[in-house]
Amino acid sequence: MSENFLERYLAIQIRRKMTTTEEIKKMSLQFLRKLYELSGEDDSERFDTQEIFNELELDSKSDLALKIMDYLLDEELITTVIGGANVGITQKGIKEAKDASSKMKV
């Protein structure tokens, strides 16, 4: 294997990983905005995770859906009950969704 080939291969792999990370963040924000819309800023409400993914035209059992849930939970933007079937938005998630909405309007 030539050194140029290896460098190009590694550069492509890095770009793919960045795209995947960006895609996860983008889709996570879409999920969060939908949850925010449903919750009416009430962090005590819980909603069916699968229904939200269906509205976003995503399979709730897909690898991407799991990564979205992991990202949102890690960032403490959502809460779930056992198994993740129902999800709620946190105060931090409400703020993030509001901030994202105001940035989109500018």
N, C-alpha and C positions, 0 to 999 in steps of 0.2 A: 504494500500500500504506500502510495506516495504521501509525502508530508502535506502537500496542497489538498489532496483529497480528504485527508483526516481533518485538516483545519476547516474546510468547507462543510464537512459532515457535522462537526461539532457546532459550527455557527448555525446550521439549520436546526439542530436539536435544541439549541438555546432559544432560537426564535420560536420554535413550536411550544416550548415550555412557557415562554412569556405570553404567547397567544392564549394558551390554555388558562393561565392565571388571569389574564385580562378577561377572558370569556367567563370564567367563574365569577369574577367580581361584577361584571356587567349583568349576568343572569341573577346573581344574588341581589343586586340592587332592584332588578325588576320584581323579584319575589317579594322583597321588603316593601316596595312601593305598593304592590297589590295587597299585602297584609295590612299596611297602613291605611289604605283606602277602605278595606273591610272593617278594620277595628274602630274607625272614628276616633282615634287617639286613646282608646280604652285599653290599657295594658292588662286588664283582667279577663278580657274576652279570648276565647280559643276558637280556632278555625281548623277545618279539615285540610291537612297538608296536601293530600292527593288532589283535592278540588282546586287548590291554588296552582299546583303544577299543571293540571288539566287546562286551566285558563291560560297558562303560559305556553300551552302546547308542548309540554315536556312529560316524559314518562317518569312518574314518581319513583320508580325502582331503578332508574338509569344511574350510571356512574356519575354523570354530571349532576343529577339531582342530589345524590349523596354528598358530593363535593360542595354544592350550594348550601346544604343544611350544615355541613361541618364548618364552612366559612362563617355563616351567620351565627352559629352557636359559639364558635371560637371568639368572634368579635363581640359577643354578648348583645347582639341585636335582636335575637329572638329567644324564646323559651319553649320547651316542649314538655309534654307529659311522657310517661313511659312508652317507649317504642317510637316516639316521634309522630304518631298519627294525628295529633292535634298540636297546633302551634299558636303562640301568642307573641306579640311584639313587646319589646322592653321600652323603657323610657329612652334609653340610648338609641334604640332602633327608631323610635318616633322622631327624635332629633335628626338622625341621619337621613330618614326619608324626607323630612321637611327641608333639610339643607339641599338634598339632591333635587327636590322639586323646584326650589327657588333658583338653583343654578340652571335648570333647564328652561326657565322662563326668561332668563336674561338674554 
